[in-house]
Amino acid sequence: MKVQEVKYISDYFISIKFDDGVYGTIELNDLVQKGIFKLLHDKNQFAKVYTNGYSIAWSNELEIDATTIYAELTGKHF
């Protein structure tokens, strides 16, 4: 599965769409409270989310694997 699209919605919410048709909205407020992801507490930085197909990212150092997000949306764990 690959991420086709990711969009900033507001606050710490993003929408994400996968190539198999799975899509949804995820809230990442907890994420921005931890470790290196605290840099994303600035909503202007958080809004710069993008995808390389296999993860959602904000930079080379700040990314989340697509399977983690997929599992969150579907309840399926790999």
C-alpha positions as CSV (number, residue, x, y, z in Angstrom):
1,M,0.0,0.0,0.0
2,K,1.2,3.5,-0.9
3,V,0.0,6.9,0.3
4,Q,-1.5,8.7,-2.7
5,E,-2.3,11.9,-0.9
6,V,-2.0,13.7,2.4
7,K,-3.4,17.1,3.3
8,Y,-3.3,19.3,6.3
9,I,-6.8,20.0,7.6
10,S,-6.5,22.1,10.7
11,D,-4.8,22.0,14.2
12,Y,-3.1,18.6,14.2
13,F,-5.5,16.8,11.8
14,I,-4.5,15.4,8.4
15,S,-6.4,13.6,5.8
16,I,-4.7,10.7,4.1
17,K,-5.6,8.5,1.1
18,F,-4.1,5.2,0.2
19,D,-3.8,3.6,-3.3
20,D,-6.2,0.7,-2.2
21,G,-9.0,3.2,-1.6
22,V,-8.6,3.4,2.2
23,Y,-8.9,7.0,3.4
24,G,-9.6,9.0,6.4
25,T,-8.7,11.7,8.9
26,I,-6.2,11.3,11.7
27,E,-5.5,13.5,14.7
28,L,-1.9,13.6,15.7
29,N,-2.0,15.8,18.8
30,D,-0.3,13.2,20.9
31,L,2.5,12.8,18.4
32,V,3.5,16.5,18.6
33,Q,4.0,16.1,22.4
34,K,6.8,13.6,22.1
35,G,10.5,13.7,21.3
36,I,11.7,15.1,18.0
37,F,8.1,15.5,16.9
38,K,7.7,18.4,19.4
39,L,9.1,20.6,16.5
40,L,5.7,20.1,14.9
41,H,3.9,21.8,17.8
42,D,4.2,24.9,15.6
43,K,1.1,24.5,13.4
44,N,2.8,26.2,10.5
45,Q,5.4,23.5,10.5
46,F,2.8,20.8,11.0
47,A,0.9,22.1,7.9
48,K,3.9,21.3,5.7
49,V,3.1,17.6,5.8
50,Y,3.8,15.7,2.5
51,T,4.2,12.1,1.3
52,N,6.9,10.2,-0.5
53,G,4.4,7.3,-1.0
54,Y,5.7,5.1,1.8
55,S,5.4,7.6,4.7
56,I,4.0,10.9,5.7
57,A,6.7,13.4,6.5
58,W,7.6,16.9,7.4
59,S,11.3,16.5,6.7
60,N,13.9,13.7,6.3
61,E,14.1,13.3,10.0
62,L,10.4,13.7,10.8
63,E,8.3,11.0,9.2
64,I,5.8,8.2,10.0
65,D,5.7,4.9,8.2
66,A,2.5,4.5,6.1
67,T,1.7,1.1,7.6
68,T,1.4,2.8,11.0
69,I,-1.2,5.3,9.7
70,Y,-2.9,2.5,7.7
71,A,-3.3,0.4,10.9
72,E,-4.7,3.4,12.7
73,L,-7.3,4.0,10.0
74,T,-8.3,0.4,9.5
75,G,-7.6,-1.3,12.8
76,K,-5.5,-3.9,10.9
77,H,-2.1,-4.5,12.4
78,F,0.7,-6.0,10.4
